[in-house]
């Protein structure tokens, strides 16, 4: 009953943009921190961005600072990851995460390739 459904991944050229979405089902998460992670085959899952549920303040990994923006819409129970100026190093499966409930999205593939 508790799940996060992700969408928005795809193939994009270097320098391009994508917007990922993560929608909660079966619960509300307006008061909790939400996060995005990414993972490449053979590597550990890497934290990318987080957003507070109360203040809306955000934090980003150094690798995406200035290029990615995380936001939330509590009415739609959705968080977004706007990804700009994408590089080949951003290629990964991206997962949204609700730490307080230990819930993960199913992942969405982002491939940056010329």
NORGIRA-V391135 format. One line per field, one symbol per residue. burial: b if it has 24 or more other ideal C-beta (glycine too) atoms within 12 Angstrom, else e. Layout:
burial=???
This chain:
burial=eeebbbbbbeebeeeeebbbbbbbeeeebeebbbbbbbbeeeeeebbbbbbbbeeeebebbeebeebbbbbbeeeebbbbbbbeebbeebbbbbbbbbeeeebbbebbbbbbee
